[in-house]
Each structure stands twice: as C-alpha cells, then as structure tokens.
Amino acid sequence: MSIYTIDVTQEDGTAYSMAEYEGKVLLIVNTATKCGFTPQFEELEALYKKYEAQGFVVLSFPSDQFKQELATGSEAAAACRLDYGVTFPMHELVKVNGSEAHPLFQYLTEHTKGFLGSSIKWNFTKFLVGRDGEIIARYGSKDKPLSFEDDIKKALA
C-alpha cells in the first residue's frame, strides 16, 4: 500500500485518487475553522502560493474530531476562502483517529509517530510527503508552517 492508492473526497463531494499528486511534494493537514491554530491558514496559503509552481500542494482535511469544525466540509472551505483567502484543495470532513479514521490518516499515523505516539492529538497536525510518496516529516499543531519552510524547499529540490 502507498499513499497513492488512497481515495479522498473534495469538499464538493468529488472523489479522486491521491495518485493525482504523484511526483508532487504534499503538505497534508487536518484542519478546523474554530481552533486557536486556525490562523495557520495564512502561512499555509503563503507557502502554497510561493511553491505551487515547483510542484508543492497543501491538502486540507477538516475534522470535527476535536469539536472545533463547522457542520460540513463545504462550509469549512467557504469560511477558509473568505477569512484566509485559501486557494489550495479542501476536502470533506474526516475523522483522523480511531477505527473510523479516514484511510489517508490511518496511513499517515501508521507510518509516523507524534510526540505522544502515533495518534493525532489536535487540529493542524501536518505531514510533509515527498515526490516519491514517502513521509518526510510530521509536525505538531504548534509548529507554524513557515518554521519548516526549509524542509519544503529541500523536498522540492
């Protein structure tokens, strides 16, 4: 199994395969619009705009698992676009932990360890994935996106 065998669903209900991103550097983030870390959308968008032409994509997966999200993925996406000018791909609401976790997050957590184990502890956990589909790094909620810009540049090189 690889990250490219997993299907995901956009905010509008359109399903597609992660294979669409083969050869790109990805930053996959579980997000929430009512979280104290929500201002990180500004830095995520800045990085996306800066490196998109080099093959960098930010993928946002809203989750209400920590009770800080709007009712639907499309509502979350609309709020992010309005409040933070987000243009990167947004997806449907997903679970990130437990037996009902989305297969993408099952894969990401099985292949990385966080500060307190493999489960995701809070919103805005970020996974940097290389062009080969291998996970390069995992960053916690408190890690601001610009703080690991050098890792993104290395992955793009």
Salt bridges, closest charged atoms under 4 A:
GLU11 OE2 - ARG81 NH1 2.79
GLU149 OE2 - LYS50 NZ 2.78
ASP150 OD1 - LYS153 NZ 3.44
